Amino acid sequence: MGWKTLDDMDLQGKRVLVRVDINVPVLEGAVTDDTRIQRIVPTVRDILAAGGKPILLAHFGRPGGERRQNLSLKQLVPTLEAAFGTKVRFGEDCVGYEAEIAAANQGDGEVLLLENTRFHAEETQNSMTLAEGMAKMGDIYCNDAFSAAHRAHSSTEALARLLPSCAGRLMQAELSALEAALGNPQRPVTAVVGGAKVSTKLDLLGNLIEKVDNLIIGGGMANTFLLAKGLDVGKSLAEHAMTDTAAEIMAKADEAGCRIVLPSDVVVAEKFEAHAPHKVVPANQCPAESMILDAGPDSVAAICNIFEQSKTLIWNGPLGAFELEPFDAATNAAALKAAELTRAGKLVSVAGGGDTVAALNASGAAQDFTYISTAGGAFLEWMEGKTLPGVAALAQ
């Protein structure tokens, strides 16, 4: 890989500008979920241990270039201090006099948090002028925000070109996991792609069929593919206008030697609600008045069998309406099988995407996956084969 890590940098006495993602949910001034904060702790602690001074740069919400008090990062200081176990100073801006004074007054063993980068409209314009203002306060740039790496912003891309740059621990883990899954994976490679719409994942499917051996399609997306094969899906969620596209994807997969796996049996119900009366039917026998809400037990058995024959698994999207019991059964069973194989050292499993993380957490399988990405859009764009500006800038 063409990027450096903290281990490649001399941090002693250096001011390290660290781009982090601490865009956490806040209710009445209190952080309700500190997962993203906990994930940057290793980077901050390692910088401190090496004698460096971490200066945190982050966005919070979408202030649109305006200074909005409810989107000030100052409210996160108590949670950050608890997580880091050290003093966190706050700078009232991310550039200019106030920021530079805050950086000058930062003591050894302290962390400095600068104000929301998006209070400046130039941030999202990837302004080099803004980046130059930030660079004045640092000796080294460290990007630990993979989740923002798909955006070419001043604090994620331009700044990396102005200072010696490296990846933080979270970024390093994220890139290493993705490299293991798609860059140079152990084969056979299997991908699970679920979700509602084929139209939102065309780039993803197009990239994966060139790189994986098995592509398991679930959720509402699978219904569109079943339609493309001439099957009736009743009142199921499906994109009728995308059937030709689905057929093209299947043809290209066949040419590439990628096996596309669709449900052979499905769980159907007449109402989209938890515990609605339901039954299992063959995928080609969905009643006209019913909707497909999950993959059936035979489909799950086939998926688990594929997992057993695989060395690498990439997962993005649930297999059914996982938010409604009992239509979470296929997702849960497959996830637990993947977790079991990972735990036994037989499978490298990488997953990401909002619904995916929620589903794997609900199943109890998440803790045993090799890596779970919380990056959302950046994870998806990486899987689509796109160049991420924030990553590319580190390699310069």
C-alpha positions as a Markdown table, in Angstrom:
| # | Residue | x | y | z |
|---|---|---|---|---|
| 1 | Met | 0.0 | 0.0 | 0.0 |
| 2 | Gly | 1.2 | 3.5 | -0.8 |
| 3 | Trp | 0.3 | 5.2 | 2.5 |
| 4 | Lys | 2.1 | 5.6 | 5.7 |
| 5 | Thr | 0.9 | 4.8 | 9.2 |
| 6 | Leu | 1.7 | 6.4 | 12.6 |
| 7 | Asp | 4.5 | 3.9 | 13.0 |
| 8 | Asp | 6.3 | 5.5 | 10.0 |
| 9 | Met | 6.3 | 9.0 | 11.6 |
| 10 | Asp | 8.5 | 10.6 | 14.2 |
| 11 | Leu | 5.9 | 12.1 | 16.5 |
| 12 | Gln | 8.1 | 13.3 | 19.4 |
| 13 | Gly | 7.3 | 16.9 | 20.1 |
| 14 | Lys | 5.3 | 17.2 | 16.9 |
| 15 | Arg | 1.8 | 18.8 | 16.5 |
| 16 | Val | -0.3 | 16.2 | 14.7 |
| 17 | Leu | -3.4 | 17.5 | 12.9 |
| 18 | Val | -5.8 | 14.5 | 13.1 |
| 19 | Arg | -8.9 | 14.4 | 10.9 |
| 20 | Val | -11.5 | 12.4 | 12.8 |
| 21 | Asp | -15.1 | 11.5 | 12.4 |
| 22 | Ile | -16.9 | 12.3 | 15.7 |
| 23 | Asn | -20.2 | 13.1 | 14.0 |
| 24 | Val | -22.1 | 11.4 | 16.8 |
| 25 | Pro | -25.8 | 11.6 | 17.8 |
| 26 | Val | -26.5 | 14.2 | 20.5 |
| 27 | Leu | -29.7 | 14.8 | 22.4 |
| 28 | Glu | -30.1 | 17.8 | 24.6 |
| 29 | Gly | -26.3 | 18.3 | 24.7 |
| 30 | Ala | -25.5 | 14.7 | 25.6 |
| 31 | Val | -23.9 | 12.1 | 23.4 |
| 32 | Thr | -26.3 | 9.2 | 23.0 |
| 33 | Asp | -23.9 | 6.9 | 21.1 |
| 34 | Asp | -20.1 | 7.3 | 21.5 |
| 35 | Thr | -19.1 | 4.5 | 19.1 |
| 36 | Arg | -17.3 | 6.8 | 16.7 |
| 37 | Ile | -15.5 | 8.5 | 19.5 |
| 38 | Gln | -14.3 | 5.1 | 21.0 |
| 39 | Arg | -12.9 | 4.2 | 17.6 |
| 40 | Ile | -10.5 | 7.1 | 17.5 |
| 41 | Val | -9.1 | 6.4 | 21.0 |
| 42 | Pro | -6.2 | 4.2 | 19.8 |
| 43 | Thr | -4.9 | 6.9 | 17.4 |
| 44 | Val | -5.1 | 9.6 | 20.0 |
| 45 | Arg | -3.4 | 7.5 | 22.7 |
| 46 | Asp | -0.7 | 6.3 | 20.4 |
| 47 | Ile | 0.2 | 9.9 | 19.4 |
| 48 | Leu | 0.3 | 11.0 | 23.0 |
| 49 | Ala | 2.4 | 7.9 | 23.9 |
| 50 | Ala | 4.9 | 8.8 | 21.2 |
| 51 | Gly | 5.2 | 12.4 | 22.6 |
| 52 | Gly | 3.0 | 14.0 | 20.0 |
| 53 | Lys | 0.3 | 16.6 | 20.4 |
| 54 | Pro | -3.0 | 15.6 | 18.8 |
| 55 | Ile | -5.1 | 18.4 | 17.3 |
| 56 | Leu | -8.4 | 17.1 | 16.2 |
| 57 | Leu | -10.2 | 18.4 | 13.1 |
| 58 | Ala | -13.8 | 17.3 | 12.5 |
| 59 | His | -17.1 | 18.2 | 11.0 |
| 60 | Phe | -20.4 | 18.0 | 12.9 |
| 61 | Gly | -23.8 | 18.0 | 11.1 |
| 62 | Arg | -24.4 | 20.2 | 8.0 |
| 63 | Pro | -24.2 | 23.8 | 9.1 |
| 64 | Gly | -23.8 | 24.9 | 5.5 |
| 65 | Gly | -20.9 | 27.2 | 6.2 |
| 66 | Glu | -22.7 | 29.0 | 9.0 |
| 67 | Arg | -21.7 | 29.1 | 12.7 |
| 68 | Arg | -24.5 | 27.4 | 14.5 |
| 69 | Gln | -24.2 | 26.8 | 18.2 |
| 70 | Asn | -26.2 | 23.6 | 18.2 |
| 71 | Leu | -23.6 | 22.2 | 15.9 |
| 72 | Ser | -20.6 | 23.2 | 17.9 |
| 73 | Leu | -18.1 | 20.5 | 18.7 |
| 74 | Lys | -17.6 | 22.1 | 22.1 |
| 75 | Gln | -20.5 | 20.0 | 23.5 |
| 76 | Leu | -18.5 | 16.8 | 22.8 |
| 77 | Val | -15.5 | 17.8 | 25.1 |
| 78 | Pro | -16.7 | 15.9 | 28.2 |
| 79 | Thr | -17.3 | 12.7 | 26.3 |
| 80 | Leu | -13.9 | 13.0 | 24.6 |
| 81 | Glu | -12.2 | 13.6 | 27.9 |
| 82 | Ala | -13.8 | 10.5 | 29.4 |
| 83 | Ala | -12.8 | 8.4 | 26.3 |
| 84 | Phe | -9.2 | 9.7 | 26.2 |
| 85 | Gly | -8.6 | 9.9 | 29.9 |
| 86 | Thr | -6.9 | 13.3 | 29.5 |
| 87 | Lys | -7.6 | 17.0 | 29.3 |
| 88 | Val | -9.2 | 18.1 | 26.0 |
| 89 | Arg | -8.8 | 21.8 | 25.2 |
| 90 | Phe | -11.2 | 23.5 | 22.8 |
| 91 | Gly | -10.4 | 26.0 | 20.1 |
| 92 | Glu | -13.2 | 28.3 | 19.0 |
| 93 | Asp | -12.3 | 28.0 | 15.4 |
| 94 | Cys | -10.4 | 25.6 | 13.1 |
| 95 | Val | -8.3 | 28.3 | 11.5 |
| 96 | Gly | -7.1 | 31.8 | 12.2 |
| 97 | Tyr | -6.0 | 33.6 | 15.4 |
| 98 | Glu | -8.2 | 31.7 | 17.9 |
| 99 | Ala | -7.2 | 28.3 | 16.6 |
| 100 | Glu | -3.5 | 29.2 | 16.5 |
| 101 | Ile | -3.6 | 30.6 | 20.0 |
| 102 | Ala | -5.3 | 27.4 | 21.2 |
| 103 | Ala | -2.6 | 25.3 | 19.5 |
| 104 | Ala | 0.2 | 27.4 | 21.0 |
| 105 | Asn | -1.2 | 26.9 | 24.5 |
| 106 | Gln | -1.7 | 23.1 | 24.2 |
| 107 | Gly | 0.3 | 21.4 | 26.9 |
| 108 | Asp | 2.1 | 18.0 | 26.8 |
| 109 | Gly | -0.4 | 15.1 | 27.2 |
| 110 | Glu | -3.3 | 17.3 | 26.2 |
| 111 | Val | -5.6 | 16.9 | 23.3 |
| 112 | Leu | -6.9 | 20.0 | 21.4 |
| 113 | Leu | -10.3 | 19.9 | 19.6 |
| 114 | Leu | -10.9 | 22.6 | 17.0 |
| 115 | Glu | -14.3 | 23.9 | 16.1 |
| 116 | Asn | -16.5 | 22.4 | 13.3 |
| 117 | Thr | -14.6 | 22.6 | 10.0 |
| 118 | Arg | -18.0 | 23.0 | 8.2 |
| 119 | Phe | -18.6 | 26.3 | 9.8 |
| 120 | His | -16.5 | 27.4 | 6.9 |
| 121 | Ala | -18.2 | 27.0 | 3.5 |
| 122 | Glu | -14.7 | 26.6 | 1.9 |
| 123 | Glu | -14.3 | 23.3 | 3.7 |
| 124 | Thr | -16.6 | 21.4 | 1.3 |
| 125 | Gln | -15.1 | 23.3 | -1.6 |
| 126 | Asn | -11.7 | 21.7 | -0.9 |
| 127 | Ser | -10.3 | 25.2 | -0.6 |
| 128 | Met | -6.5 | 25.2 | -0.5 |
| 129 | Thr | -6.5 | 28.5 | 1.3 |
| 130 | Leu | -8.5 | 27.0 | 4.2 |
| 131 | Ala | -6.2 | 24.0 | 4.2 |
| 132 | Glu | -3.2 | 26.3 | 4.4 |
| 133 | Gly | -4.7 | 28.0 | 7.4 |
| 134 | Met | -5.1 | 24.6 | 9.1 |
| 135 | Ala | -1.6 | 23.5 | 8.1 |
| 136 | Lys | -0.1 | 26.4 | 10.1 |
| 137 | Met | -1.0 | 24.7 | 13.3 |
| 138 | Gly | 0.6 | 21.3 | 12.5 |
| 139 | Asp | 3.8 | 19.5 | 11.7 |
| 140 | Ile | 2.1 | 16.2 | 10.6 |
| 141 | Tyr | -1.3 | 15.3 | 9.1 |
| 142 | Cys | -3.0 | 12.1 | 10.2 |
| 143 | Asn | -6.3 | 11.1 | 8.6 |
| 144 | Asp | -8.3 | 8.8 | 10.8 |
| 145 | Ala | -11.7 | 9.4 | 9.2 |
| 146 | Phe | -12.2 | 6.8 | 6.5 |
| 147 | Ser | -15.9 | 7.5 | 6.7 |
| 148 | Ala | -15.2 | 11.0 | 5.2 |
| 149 | Ala | -12.5 | 9.9 | 2.8 |
| 150 | His | -14.9 | 9.8 | -0.2 |
| 151 | Arg | -15.2 | 13.6 | 0.1 |
| 152 | Ala | -12.6 | 15.9 | -1.3 |
| 153 | His | -12.7 | 18.5 | 1.4 |
| 154 | Ser | -10.1 | 20.8 | 2.7 |
| 155 | Ser | -9.5 | 18.8 | 5.9 |
| 156 | Thr | -9.6 | 15.4 | 4.1 |
| 157 | Glu | -7.8 | 16.0 | 0.8 |
| 158 | Ala | -6.1 | 19.4 | 0.4 |
| 159 | Leu | -4.5 | 19.4 | 3.8 |
| 160 | Ala | -2.9 | 16.0 | 3.2 |
| 161 | Arg | -1.0 | 17.5 | 0.3 |
| 162 | Leu | 0.6 | 20.2 | 2.5 |
| 163 | Leu | 2.1 | 18.2 | 5.4 |
| 164 | Pro | 3.8 | 14.9 | 5.8 |
| 165 | Ser | 0.8 | 12.6 | 6.0 |
| 166 | Cys | -0.2 | 9.2 | 7.4 |
| 167 | Ala | -3.2 | 7.1 | 8.2 |
| 168 | Gly | -4.5 | 6.8 | 11.8 |
| 169 | Arg | -5.2 | 3.5 | 13.5 |
| 170 | Leu | -8.9 | 3.4 | 12.4 |
| 171 | Met | -8.1 | 4.4 | 8.8 |
| 172 | Gln | -5.3 | 1.8 | 8.8 |
| 173 | Ala | -7.6 | -1.0 | 10.1 |
| 174 | Glu | -10.3 | 0.0 | 7.6 |
| 175 | Leu | -7.9 | 0.0 | 4.6 |
| 176 | Ser | -6.2 | -3.2 | 5.7 |
| 177 | Ala | -9.5 | -5.0 | 6.0 |
| 178 | Leu | -10.8 | -3.8 | 2.6 |
| 179 | Glu | -7.5 | -4.7 | 1.0 |
| 180 | Ala | -7.8 | -8.2 | 2.4 |
| 181 | Ala | -11.4 | -8.4 | 1.2 |
| 182 | Leu | -11.1 | -7.0 | -2.3 |
| 183 | Gly | -7.6 | -6.0 | -3.1 |
| 184 | Asn | -5.7 | -9.3 | -2.6 |
| 185 | Pro | -8.3 | -11.7 | -1.1 |
| 186 | Gln | -8.0 | -15.4 | -0.3 |
| 187 | Arg | -10.3 | -17.3 | -2.7 |
| 188 | Pro | -13.1 | -18.3 | -3.1 |
| 189 | Val | -14.5 | -14.8 | -2.4 |
| 190 | Thr | -18.3 | -14.5 | -1.7 |
| 191 | Ala | -20.2 | -11.2 | -1.5 |
| 192 | Val | -23.6 | -10.7 | 0.1 |
| 193 | Val | -25.5 | -7.7 | -1.3 |
| 194 | Gly | -28.9 | -6.9 | 0.0 |
| 195 | Gly | -31.2 | -3.9 | 0.4 |
| 196 | Ala | -34.2 | -2.4 | -1.3 |
| 197 | Lys | -33.1 | -1.3 | -4.8 |
| 198 | Val | -30.9 | -2.5 | -7.6 |
| 199 | Ser | -30.7 | 1.1 | -8.9 |
| 200 | Thr | -28.8 | 2.3 | -5.9 |
| 201 | Lys | -26.1 | -0.5 | -6.2 |
| 202 | Leu | -25.5 | -0.7 | -9.9 |
| 203 | Asp | -21.8 | 0.4 | -9.6 |
| 204 | Leu | -21.3 | -2.0 | -6.7 |
| 205 | Leu | -22.8 | -5.0 | -8.5 |
| 206 | Gly | -20.8 | -4.2 | -11.7 |
| 207 | Asn | -17.5 | -4.1 | -9.7 |
| 208 | Leu | -18.2 | -7.2 | -7.6 |
| 209 | Ile | -19.0 | -9.5 | -10.5 |
| 210 | Glu | -15.5 | -8.9 | -11.8 |
| 211 | Lys | -13.9 | -9.6 | -8.4 |
| 212 | Val | -15.9 | -12.3 | -6.6 |
| 213 | Asp | -16.7 | -15.9 | -7.1 |
| 214 | Asn | -20.2 | -15.9 | -5.6 |
| 215 | Leu | -22.6 | -13.0 | -5.4 |
| 216 | Ile | -25.5 | -13.6 | -3.1 |
| 217 | Ile | -28.4 | -11.2 | -3.7 |
| 218 | Gly | -31.0 | -10.6 | -1.0 |
| 219 | Gly | -33.7 | -8.2 | 0.1 |
| 220 | Gly | -35.9 | -6.2 | -2.3 |
| 221 | Met | -33.0 | -6.4 | -4.8 |
| 222 | Ala | -33.5 | -10.1 | -5.1 |
| 223 | Asn | -37.1 | -9.6 | -6.1 |
| 224 | Thr | -36.1 | -7.5 | -9.1 |
| 225 | Phe | -33.7 | -10.3 | -10.2 |
| 226 | Leu | -36.4 | -12.9 | -9.8 |
| 227 | Leu | -38.7 | -10.7 | -12.0 |
| 228 | Ala | -35.9 | -10.6 | -14.6 |
| 229 | Lys | -35.9 | -14.4 | -14.6 |
| 230 | Gly | -39.6 | -14.3 | -15.4 |
| 231 | Leu | -40.9 | -15.2 | -11.9 |
| 232 | Asp | -44.0 | -13.5 | -10.4 |
| 233 | Val | -43.2 | -11.7 | -7.2 |
| 234 | Gly | -46.8 | -10.7 | -6.3 |
| 235 | Lys | -46.9 | -7.4 | -4.4 |
| 236 | Ser | -43.3 | -7.6 | -3.4 |
| 237 | Leu | -41.0 | -4.5 | -3.3 |
| 238 | Ala | -39.3 | -4.7 | -6.7 |
| 239 | Glu | -38.1 | -2.3 | -9.5 |
| 240 | His | -40.0 | -3.4 | -12.6 |
| 241 | Ala | -38.1 | -0.8 | -14.7 |
| 242 | Met | -34.8 | -2.4 | -13.7 |
| 243 | Thr | -35.5 | -6.0 | -14.9 |
| 244 | Asp | -33.5 | -5.5 | -18.2 |
| 245 | Thr | -30.6 | -4.1 | -16.2 |
| 246 | Ala | -30.8 | -7.1 | -13.8 |
| 247 | Ala | -30.7 | -9.5 | -16.7 |
| 248 | Glu | -27.6 | -7.7 | -18.1 |
| 249 | Ile | -25.9 | -8.0 | -14.7 |
| 250 | Met | -26.6 | -11.8 | -14.7 |
| 251 | Ala | -25.3 | -12.2 | -18.2 |
| 252 | Lys | -22.1 | -10.3 | -17.4 |
| 253 | Ala | -21.6 | -12.3 | -14.2 |
| 254 | Asp | -21.9 | -15.5 | -16.2 |
| 255 | Glu | -19.2 | -14.2 | -18.6 |
| 256 | Ala | -17.0 | -13.3 | -15.7 |
| 257 | Gly | -17.4 | -16.7 | -14.0 |
| 258 | Cys | -19.2 | -15.2 | -11.1 |
| 259 | Arg | -22.1 | -17.2 | -9.7 |
| 260 | Ile | -25.2 | -15.1 | -8.8 |
| 261 | Val | -27.2 | -16.8 | -6.0 |
| 262 | Leu | -30.9 | -15.9 | -5.6 |
| 263 | Pro | -33.4 | -17.3 | -3.2 |
| 264 | Ser | -34.8 | -20.7 | -4.1 |
| 265 | Asp | -37.6 | -20.4 | -1.5 |
| 266 | Val | -39.0 | -17.3 | 0.2 |
| 267 | Val | -41.1 | -16.3 | 3.1 |
| 268 | Val | -44.3 | -14.4 | 2.1 |
| 269 | Ala | -46.9 | -12.5 | 3.9 |
| 270 | Glu | -49.8 | -10.2 | 2.9 |
| 271 | Lys | -48.9 | -7.5 | 5.3 |
| 272 | Phe | -45.6 | -5.6 | 5.9 |
| 273 | Glu | -45.7 | -5.8 | 9.7 |
| 274 | Ala | -44.0 | -7.7 | 12.5 |
| 275 | His | -45.4 | -11.2 | 13.1 |
| 276 | Ala | -47.8 | -11.0 | 10.1 |
| 277 | Pro | -49.2 | -14.4 | 9.1 |
| 278 | His | -46.6 | -15.9 | 6.8 |
| 279 | Lys | -45.6 | -19.1 | 5.0 |
| 280 | Val | -42.6 | -20.5 | 3.0 |
| 281 | Val | -43.1 | -21.1 | -0.7 |
| 282 | Pro | -40.8 | -21.9 | -3.6 |
| 283 | Ala | -39.4 | -18.7 | -5.2 |
| 284 | Asn | -41.5 | -19.3 | -8.3 |
| 285 | Gln | -44.8 | -19.7 | -6.4 |
| 286 | Cys | -45.3 | -16.3 | -4.7 |
| 287 | Pro | -49.1 | -15.8 | -4.4 |
| 288 | Ala | -50.4 | -12.7 | -6.3 |
| 289 | Glu | -51.7 | -11.1 | -3.1 |
| 290 | Ser | -48.5 | -11.7 | -1.1 |
| 291 | Met | -45.1 | -10.0 | -0.8 |
| 292 | Ile | -41.7 | -11.6 | -0.3 |
| 293 | Leu | -40.2 | -10.5 | 3.1 |
| 294 | Asp | -37.4 | -12.9 | 3.6 |
| 295 | Ala | -35.3 | -15.8 | 2.1 |
| 296 | Gly | -36.6 | -19.2 | 3.1 |
| 297 | Pro | -34.8 | -22.0 | 5.0 |
| 298 | Asp | -33.5 | -23.8 | 1.8 |
| 299 | Ser | -32.0 | -20.6 | 0.6 |
| 300 | Val | -30.3 | -20.1 | 4.0 |
| 301 | Ala | -28.9 | -23.6 | 3.9 |
| 302 | Ala | -27.5 | -23.0 | 0.4 |
| 303 | Ile | -26.0 | -19.7 | 1.6 |
| 304 | Cys | -24.4 | -21.3 | 4.6 |
| 305 | Asn | -22.9 | -24.0 | 2.4 |
| 306 | Ile | -21.4 | -21.4 | 0.1 |
| 307 | Phe | -19.9 | -19.7 | 3.2 |
| 308 | Glu | -18.3 | -23.0 | 4.2 |
| 309 | Gln | -16.6 | -23.3 | 0.8 |
| 310 | Ser | -15.4 | -19.6 | 0.9 |
| 311 | Lys | -12.3 | -18.0 | 2.3 |
| 312 | Thr | -13.4 | -14.4 | 2.1 |
| 313 | Leu | -16.8 | -12.8 | 2.7 |
| 314 | Ile | -17.9 | -9.2 | 2.0 |
| 315 | Trp | -21.3 | -8.3 | 3.2 |
| 316 | Asn | -23.4 | -5.2 | 2.4 |
| 317 | Gly | -27.2 | -5.3 | 3.1 |
| 318 | Pro | -29.7 | -7.6 | 4.8 |
| 319 | Leu | -31.3 | -10.7 | 3.2 |
| 320 | Gly | -34.8 | -9.7 | 4.1 |
| 321 | Ala | -37.0 | -7.2 | 6.1 |
| 322 | Phe | -34.6 | -7.7 | 9.1 |
| 323 | Glu | -36.3 | -4.9 | 11.1 |
| 324 | Leu | -39.5 | -7.0 | 11.4 |
| 325 | Glu | -39.6 | -10.3 | 13.3 |
| 326 | Pro | -39.7 | -13.0 | 12.1 |
| 327 | Phe | -38.5 | -11.7 | 8.7 |
| 328 | Asp | -35.0 | -11.3 | 10.2 |
| 329 | Ala | -34.5 | -15.1 | 10.3 |
| 330 | Ala | -32.4 | -15.5 | 7.1 |
| 331 | Thr | -30.1 | -12.6 | 7.9 |
| 332 | Asn | -29.6 | -13.8 | 11.4 |
| 333 | Ala | -28.9 | -17.4 | 10.5 |
| 334 | Ala | -26.5 | -16.5 | 7.7 |
| 335 | Ala | -24.7 | -13.9 | 9.8 |
| 336 | Leu | -24.3 | -16.4 | 12.7 |
| 337 | Lys | -22.8 | -18.9 | 10.3 |
| 338 | Ala | -20.4 | -16.4 | 9.0 |
| 339 | Ala | -19.4 | -15.5 | 12.5 |
| 340 | Glu | -18.9 | -19.2 | 13.4 |
| 341 | Leu | -16.6 | -19.7 | 10.5 |
| 342 | Thr | -14.7 | -16.5 | 11.2 |
| 343 | Arg | -14.3 | -17.5 | 14.8 |
| 344 | Ala | -12.9 | -20.9 | 13.7 |
| 345 | Gly | -10.3 | -19.1 | 11.5 |
| 346 | Lys | -11.9 | -20.5 | 8.3 |
| 347 | Leu | -13.2 | -17.2 | 6.9 |
| 348 | Val | -12.2 | -13.5 | 6.6 |
| 349 | Ser | -15.4 | -11.6 | 6.9 |
| 350 | Val | -15.8 | -7.8 | 6.3 |
| 351 | Ala | -19.1 | -6.0 | 6.4 |
| 352 | Gly | -20.3 | -2.4 | 6.2 |
| 353 | Gly | -23.2 | -0.1 | 5.6 |
| 354 | Gly | -25.8 | 1.3 | 8.0 |
| 355 | Asp | -28.5 | -1.4 | 7.7 |
| 356 | Thr | -25.8 | -4.1 | 7.6 |
| 357 | Val | -24.2 | -3.0 | 10.9 |
| 358 | Ala | -27.6 | -2.8 | 12.5 |
| 359 | Ala | -28.6 | -6.2 | 11.3 |
| 360 | Leu | -25.3 | -7.9 | 12.3 |
| 361 | Asn | -25.5 | -6.2 | 15.8 |
| 362 | Ala | -29.1 | -7.4 | 16.2 |
| 363 | Ser | -28.1 | -11.0 | 15.3 |
| 364 | Gly | -25.3 | -11.0 | 17.8 |
| 365 | Ala | -22.8 | -11.9 | 15.0 |
| 366 | Ala | -21.0 | -8.6 | 14.7 |
| 367 | Gln | -18.4 | -9.2 | 17.4 |
| 368 | Asp | -17.0 | -12.2 | 15.6 |
| 369 | Phe | -16.7 | -10.7 | 12.1 |
| 370 | Thr | -13.1 | -9.9 | 11.1 |
| 371 | Tyr | -14.0 | -6.3 | 10.5 |
| 372 | Ile | -17.2 | -4.2 | 10.6 |
| 373 | Ser | -17.0 | -0.9 | 8.9 |
| 374 | Thr | -19.2 | 2.0 | 10.1 |
| 375 | Ala | -18.1 | 4.2 | 7.2 |
| 376 | Gly | -21.3 | 4.1 | 5.2 |
| 377 | Gly | -20.8 | 5.9 | 1.9 |
| 378 | Ala | -17.0 | 5.5 | 1.9 |
| 379 | Phe | -17.3 | 1.8 | 2.4 |
| 380 | Leu | -19.8 | 1.5 | -0.5 |
| 381 | Glu | -17.7 | 3.6 | -2.8 |
| 382 | Trp | -14.6 | 1.5 | -2.1 |
| 383 | Met | -16.6 | -1.6 | -2.9 |
| 384 | Glu | -17.7 | 0.0 | -6.1 |
| 385 | Gly | -14.0 | 0.3 | -7.1 |
| 386 | Lys | -14.0 | 4.1 | -6.9 |
| 387 | Thr | -10.9 | 6.2 | -5.9 |
| 388 | Leu | -11.4 | 7.8 | -2.5 |
| 389 | Pro | -9.9 | 11.3 | -2.5 |
| 390 | Gly | -8.9 | 11.2 | 1.2 |
| 391 | Val | -7.1 | 7.9 | 0.7 |
| 392 | Ala | -5.5 | 8.9 | -2.6 |
| 393 | Ala | -4.1 | 12.0 | -1.0 |
| 394 | Leu | -2.2 | 10.0 | 1.7 |
| 395 | Ala | -0.4 | 8.1 | -1.0 |
| 396 | Gln | 1.2 | 11.2 | -2.6 |
